[in-house]
């Protein structure tokens, strides 16, 4: 049986359990014996694990969107800064503990640049 397309990958800090649970209950979370389309980041999750998972998600052809908490993305700026693929698109989202800051979102920085607002 061919693998089920997942389309969405999620990388969240472990605190917003209601967000993670909501996505999993909606059927977005997909796990097989070989792979998974989500990573719940905990306080003790090593940056290398997040980095390797993010890189792996960007290489999968069954993922179209990667959702990542902005404060987790801030620790992965060195990867996101050089990421230039359209698909999968990486979208930064807020968490309850960390409000969204469009100044830190690389997509919003690019939109601002294209609209003439500077770099």
Backbone as CSV, one residue per row, in Angstrom:
resi,resn,N_x,N_y,N_z,CA_x,CA_y,CA_z,C_x,C_y,C_z
1,UNK,0.843,-1.175,0.000,0.000,0.000,0.000,0.889,1.239,0.000
2,UNK,0.657,2.231,-0.903,1.497,3.422,-0.944,1.269,4.287,0.282
3,UNK,2.286,5.097,0.657,2.124,5.941,1.829,1.022,6.971,1.624
4,UNK,0.331,7.280,2.685,-0.737,8.260,2.649,-0.134,9.658,2.609
5,UNK,-0.565,10.516,1.652,-0.032,11.876,1.644,-0.494,12.633,2.879
6,UNK,0.414,13.339,3.502,0.075,14.018,4.742,-0.157,15.508,4.544
7,UNK,0.489,16.124,3.606,0.391,17.516,3.221,0.871,18.493,4.280
8,UNK,0.667,18.235,5.545,1.004,19.205,6.573,1.945,18.599,7.593
9,UNK,2.982,19.329,7.919,3.884,18.929,9.001,3.791,19.971,10.090
10,UNK,3.914,19.548,11.321,3.818,20.489,12.427,4.988,20.313,13.375
11,UNK,5.564,21.435,13.786,6.651,21.448,14.755,6.235,22.433,15.842
12,UNK,5.889,21.927,16.999,5.387,22.758,18.082,6.174,22.545,19.348
13,UNK,6.234,23.594,20.154,6.740,23.437,21.504,5.666,22.683,22.278
14,UNK,6.049,21.834,23.177,5.131,20.946,23.861,4.056,21.604,24.709
15,UNK,4.204,22.849,25.096,3.232,23.496,25.970,1.844,23.654,25.353
16,UNK,1.708,24.112,24.102,0.353,24.323,23.584,-0.306,23.008,23.192
17,UNK,-0.537,22.178,24.191,-1.079,20.843,23.934,-2.443,20.900,23.260
18,UNK,-3.215,21.961,23.511,-4.520,22.050,22.862,-4.368,22.228,21.355
19,UNK,-3.339,22.952,20.911,-3.101,23.122,19.474,-2.687,21.801,18.851
20,UNK,-1.733,21.143,19.469,-1.260,19.857,18.956,-2.405,18.845,18.953
21,UNK,-3.130,18.769,20.064,-4.247,17.831,20.161,-5.300,18.131,19.104
22,UNK,-5.594,19.404,18.887,-6.579,19.780,17.865,-6.172,19.315,16.483
23,UNK,-4.912,19.520,16.124,-4.444,19.066,14.821,-4.486,17.547,14.713
24,UNK,-4.092,16.861,15.771,-4.103,15.397,15.733,-5.527,14.858,15.647
25,UNK,-6.457,15.464,16.399,-7.851,15.022,16.338,-8.485,15.319,14.985
26,UNK,-8.006,16.362,14.314,-8.522,16.696,12.985,-7.963,15.770,11.908
27,UNK,-7.060,14.891,12.303,-6.530,13.921,11.354,-5.283,14.389,10.634
28,UNK,-4.679,15.464,11.087,-3.502,15.984,10.410,-2.247,15.226,10.818
29,UNK,-2.198,14.747,12.030,-1.053,13.963,12.465,-1.058,12.598,11.806
30,UNK,0.079,12.195,11.280,0.177,10.917,10.589,1.459,10.226,11.037
31,UNK,1.322,9.001,11.521,2.483,8.257,11.986,2.427,6.850,11.416
32,UNK,3.559,6.421,10.889,3.713,5.038,10.443,4.899,4.453,11.197
33,UNK,5.217,3.222,10.899,6.372,2.600,11.542,7.665,3.287,11.120
34,UNK,7.652,3.914,9.930,8.867,4.523,9.394,8.968,6.025,9.605
35,UNK,7.845,6.726,9.671,7.927,8.183,9.720,6.719,8.792,10.426
36,UNK,6.815,10.089,10.590,5.801,10.853,11.295,5.813,12.255,10.693
37,UNK,4.685,12.945,10.687,4.667,14.290,10.119,4.547,15.373,11.186
38,UNK,4.904,15.063,12.406,4.897,16.092,13.439,6.004,15.839,14.440
39,UNK,6.409,16.919,15.084,7.403,16.848,16.152,6.918,17.754,17.264
40,UNK,6.752,17.208,18.433,6.425,18.011,19.604,7.725,18.314,20.320
41,UNK,8.091,19.580,20.308,9.350,20.014,20.905,9.132,20.254,22.391
42,UNK,9.971,19.642,23.196,9.922,19.841,24.643,11.120,20.681,25.057
43,UNK,11.138,21.096,26.295,12.237,21.935,26.779,13.591,21.240,26.641
44,UNK,13.607,19.915,26.740,14.875,19.199,26.662,15.182,18.641,25.265
45,UNK,14.361,19.002,24.262,14.632,18.562,22.893,15.872,19.286,22.386
46,UNK,16.824,18.534,21.899,18.076,19.119,21.430,17.852,19.875,20.122
47,UNK,18.520,21.012,19.955,18.380,21.781,18.713,18.707,20.960,17.467
48,UNK,19.622,20.018,17.574,19.981,19.184,16.424,18.791,18.337,15.966
49,UNK,17.987,17.879,16.916,16.806,17.081,16.579,15.799,17.944,15.821
50,UNK,15.574,19.149,16.311,14.643,20.064,15.633,15.169,20.393,14.239
51,UNK,16.439,20.703,14.153,17.058,21.065,12.879,16.963,19.913,11.872
52,UNK,17.315,18.710,12.295,17.259,17.550,11.393,15.836,17.240,10.968
53,UNK,14.887,17.368,11.896,13.484,17.116,11.560,12.973,18.152,10.574
54,UNK,13.290,19.422,10.810,12.865,20.478,9.902,13.442,20.263,8.505
55,UNK,14.721,19.921,8.434,15.344,19.645,7.133,14.676,18.451,6.448
56,UNK,14.372,17.411,7.224,13.718,16.229,6.645,12.325,16.579,6.129
57,UNK,11.570,17.381,6.895,10.232,17.785,6.454,10.293,18.572,5.145
58,UNK,11.309,19.409,4.980,11.401,20.223,3.756,11.763,19.387,2.536
59,UNK,12.258,18.182,2.746,12.635,17.309,1.630,11.552,16.313,1.241
60,UNK,10.507,16.213,2.033,9.450,15.231,1.751,8.479,15.772,0.716
61,UNK,8.126,14.928,-0.242,7.207,15.373,-1.293,5.737,15.208,-0.903
62,UNK,5.475,14.643,0.271,4.087,14.508,0.718,3.703,15.596,1.713
63,UNK,4.564,16.585,1.904,4.273,17.691,2.815,4.246,18.980,2.020
64,UNK,3.163,19.745,2.170,3.021,21.016,1.456,3.164,22.220,2.352
65,UNK,2.874,22.067,3.638,2.947,23.175,4.583,3.603,22.675,5.864
66,UNK,4.507,23.474,6.382,5.127,23.179,7.676,4.732,24.305,8.621
67,UNK,4.026,23.973,9.680,3.680,24.944,10.715,4.692,24.822,11.837
68,UNK,5.218,25.963,12.267,6.213,25.946,13.331,5.958,27.130,14.248
69,UNK,5.996,26.878,15.547,5.859,27.982,16.494,6.990,28.973,16.247
70,UNK,6.648,30.256,16.265,7.631,31.276,15.929,8.844,31.247,16.863
71,UNK,8.622,31.020,18.139,9.770,31.007,19.047,10.673,29.798,18.814
72,UNK,10.138,28.707,18.260,10.978,27.578,17.857,11.711,27.953,16.569
73,UNK,10.992,28.623,15.652,11.612,29.061,14.394,12.759,30.035,14.637
74,UNK,12.644,30.845,15.681,13.720,31.794,15.984,15.041,31.083,16.231
75,UNK,14.980,29.875,16.761,16.195,29.093,16.999,16.682,28.383,15.737
76,UNK,15.867,28.410,14.684,16.210,27.760,13.421,16.391,28.783,12.295
77,UNK,16.625,30.048,12.651,16.766,31.114,11.643,17.859,30.807,10.631
78,UNK,18.931,30.175,11.062,20.022,29.863,10.145,19.568,28.936,9.021
79,UNK,18.558,28.132,9.271,18.003,27.264,8.227,16.952,28.018,7.431
80,UNK,16.042,28.681,8.127,14.930,29.363,7.469,15.393,30.533,6.609
81,UNK,16.470,31.179,7.012,16.979,32.323,6.257,17.384,31.910,4.841
82,UNK,17.956,30.732,4.700,18.427,30.256,3.405,17.412,29.380,2.677
83,UNK,16.289,29.109,3.308,15.272,28.249,2.691,14.520,29.048,1.634
84,UNK,14.505,28.570,0.386,13.873,29.329,-0.685,12.867,28.529,-1.505
85,UNK,12.464,27.375,-1.019,11.475,26.576,-1.725,10.077,27.140,-1.465
86,UNK,9.206,26.990,-2.455,7.819,27.403,-2.286,7.028,26.316,-1.573
87,UNK,7.302,25.062,-1.946,6.618,23.930,-1.337,7.666,22.967,-0.820
88,UNK,7.606,22.594,0.413,6.613,23.001,1.398,6.864,24.422,1.911
89,UNK,5.774,25.118,2.123,5.819,26.464,2.682,5.952,26.362,4.195
90,UNK,6.825,27.177,4.768,7.012,27.198,6.217,6.265,28.407,6.772
91,UNK,5.277,28.147,7.609,4.495,29.212,8.228,4.764,29.237,9.720
92,UNK,5.080,30.413,10.205,5.324,30.588,11.631,4.035,31.030,12.303
93,UNK,3.721,30.381,13.402,2.487,30.691,14.119,2.797,30.989,15.584
94,UNK,1.921,31.733,16.248,2.156,32.055,17.660,1.798,30.890,18.558
95,UNK,2.192,31.019,19.796,1.732,30.114,20.837,1.128,30.975,21.932
96,UNK,0.478,30.352,22.883,-0.130,31.121,23.970,0.914,31.887,24.768
97,UNK,2.061,31.290,24.964,3.098,31.906,25.782,3.936,32.930,25.019
98,UNK,3.946,32.843,23.698,4.785,33.714,22.880,3.941,34.316,21.760
99,UNK,3.586,35.600,21.855,2.771,36.211,20.805,3.537,36.312,19.485
100,UNK,2.798,36.392,18.408,3.366,36.486,17.073,4.005,37.858,16.870
101,UNK,5.198,37.884,16.291,5.895,39.121,15.983,6.223,39.123,14.492
102,UNK,5.491,39.903,13.676,5.739,39.892,12.233,7.143,40.364,11.858
103,UNK,7.796,41.089,12.740,9.163,41.561,12.473,10.149,40.388,12.405
104,UNK,9.824,39.282,13.070,10.722,38.126,13.096,10.373,37.091,12.025
105,UNK,9.193,37.184,11.430,8.720,36.200,10.456,9.372,36.475,9.102
106,UNK,10.140,35.494,8.592,10.859,35.721,7.346,9.922,35.897,6.158
107,UNK,8.751,35.280,6.172,7.797,35.479,5.082,7.277,36.913,5.101
108,UNK,6.945,37.415,6.276,6.476,38.794,6.381,7.587,39.775,6.012
109,UNK,8.833,39.452,6.305,9.951,40.304,5.901,10.048,40.364,4.378
110,UNK,9.861,39.222,3.722,9.901,39.196,2.252,8.726,39.956,1.655
111,UNK,7.539,39.770,2.212,6.358,40.501,1.733,6.600,41.997,1.862
112,UNK,7.108,42.414,2.998,7.403,43.813,3.234,8.423,44.342,2.218
113,UNK,9.444,43.532,1.915,10.453,43.939,0.945,9.829,44.109,-0.439
114,UNK,8.973,43.155,-0.853,8.352,43.226,-2.169,7.374,44.400,-2.276
115,UNK,6.779,44.788,-1.162,5.840,45.913,-1.172,6.540,47.247,-0.990
116,UNK,7.868,47.215,-0.928,8.624,48.453,-0.846,8.855,48.960,0.557
117,UNK,8.657,48.118,1.538,8.819,48.540,2.919,10.233,48.371,3.441
118,UNK,11.173,47.967,2.616,12.547,47.776,3.070,12.814,46.326,3.395
119,UNK,14.014,46.065,3.878,14.431,44.676,4.130,13.991,44.188,5.463
